């Protein structure tokens, strides 16, 4: 896995875009117990696959996470597993069904709203940005389309590279971020490539998409996500937090580890980063959810409950990424796994948490994972067990 020098809100072959930002070394964690609970009747279970997933979860606790939880649907039913603890140094397990910050899995929600608006004729995927936003907000907006935003082919600089890290992140974590101001700062930097000529993951794209939703509907992007997705699907534990800094209800805690001479007596200092203002991520990565709610969202998305066939087809129109076997559509990753099966979904990373949310197109196999991190950016070693969890969940 390559060394990564900036952070974002997405996650390895699969995790690499979480790790295109989650990455730098964190402290390892000791082995901790794993817990498993069936959610529905199971007959002859695939014990080998499930045992491997349990081992991978335990590996995560030795590789830079404090704990992790997963919900898996396979041919025998739906079940959950947990490993590690809810707090660093604690003994209580990760709460069953606890909430977590979903990071860039938020992009699927934002993309669905945009695609619904396209189906209603309120915007066009192939229209330039200056049809919907002031041209001065994004220089060259006439050459960038809505589709390019959702597909990360705009070439725009990724604003996440410029956000505070380490001690500065701890100091400013309750700050409110204005999305238009973040966009202006990002687009003032040189573009990565001419619009439409390449793929380059950029959270800037989705902040602009959120601003377009605001302008087209007259409502906030958050209100549109609630009314179009969260409420119809009865995702009772999913919230768009805005400036709210706490995670309500049971949840595991995520951390950031400070290193260097300015820490207490020069020793590493682990800081609980669970509470922060997620406006830094907004439509690119702010949603809080649970494994069950994310699973319901994935199943509903793949079933056609959220999008008409034409828009679902558009969401699955992909371009190549830097990772073999992984392509990117409109807010959706498509991954070819070791068994040849296809999985669609997204990864996510935000200070304190890494997320994986994938389903087969026929919904027969699904997996949602949340890991509460020991450090941010995340230890790159978490990529291997998370990739293995995805592969075993879909392929077994």
Beta strands, then each sheet from edge to edge (+ up, - down):
strand 1: 34-38
strand 2: 65-74
strand 3: 77-84
strand 4: 100-101
strand 5: 255-258
strand 6: 269-272
strand 7: 288-289
strand 8: 319-320
strand 9: 326-328
strand 10: 333-336
strand 11: 342-350
strand 12: 353-359
strand 13: 366-373
sheet 1: 1+ 3- 2+ 13- 12+ 11- 10+ 9- 8+
sheet 2: 4+ 7-
sheet 3: 5+ 6-
end
